[in-house]
């Protein structure tokens, strides 16, 4: 039970009862609370009752965690509700939960939180392995993700006075290669031509999807989030205003982050392709009337019900397509990198490429593609050399 009494002008003392302690005496917790807004007596009474109730719940929650010998997995449930769900995006929550369920809880879940040591965590991180039955080692980025989850959990456990020290403080995050050091896996011009020929025998929506990815450098989430209202076929532009992102319930429609909201100009042959595709889509919608349930959105790429594609659908199709056509395998996302390197090869300025790709600033573009620029610069130098040849 919680009570309150006035201590001074606009100042009140809240008192929460935490029950009977080991000495058979009641345990109380106190808090001084100041009312800052002007309230009528009745409003003040209700306001103080509400604050007293919240104080009691917080006090009882803390008592539970401080006095019970709960396990790591018990605290994780508290961490999910009070930190994870409130502080990060849905896509980040999915990443964190994947690391937690695949790599952390199977090892630590049954242990008492206050018994977990730095050496236990050190061994956990150093012995991480893949859980997807695929060959090869777990990537450094996946290991880094596990480190971030553990750091967050134990940092909050200290902040909430559940444990005294953070056992993760002595463990460095696994090293990650800088993006500039990564070798890009992209198609060259001849491979792009082979790809475009192979696409001609595919279903219309996949032909358009992949061609747009190559021509614009759009992300998968941006392509799946396109509606016809975002495409201006007269001006020859695509306006990126939303994306389709994975969520725990399936998918969600989101606003792009950072500088990703942008307008992309498209070449004339792509405009003509989109005009034909729009007519095709109208006819297909009529043919699918018996299954079509989408009433609000007019997606460019859709399933038999008229709903947007799940983000995994293009990726799965892409892998099967490359195998069927015996084309060298690159990730679907690598078509974005291919688009950028093709523009670099045509001497397009990095600033323009940066804006077209929706990078936060040009430094991001240079970090990813800067190593491809020297070869282009060498070609430019050779052309200039011709001018000075007498």
Helices and strands as residue ranges (DSSP letters): E 2-8, E 11-20, E 26-34, H 41-67, H 72-79, I 80-84, H 85-87, H 90-99, I 100-104, H 105-108, G 113-115, H 118-126, H 140-159, G 179-181, H 189-199, H 204-216, H 220-224, G 228-230, E 231-232, E 237-240, E 243-247, E 250-254, E 262-265, H 268-287, H 311-325, H 334-345, H 350-357, H 362-387
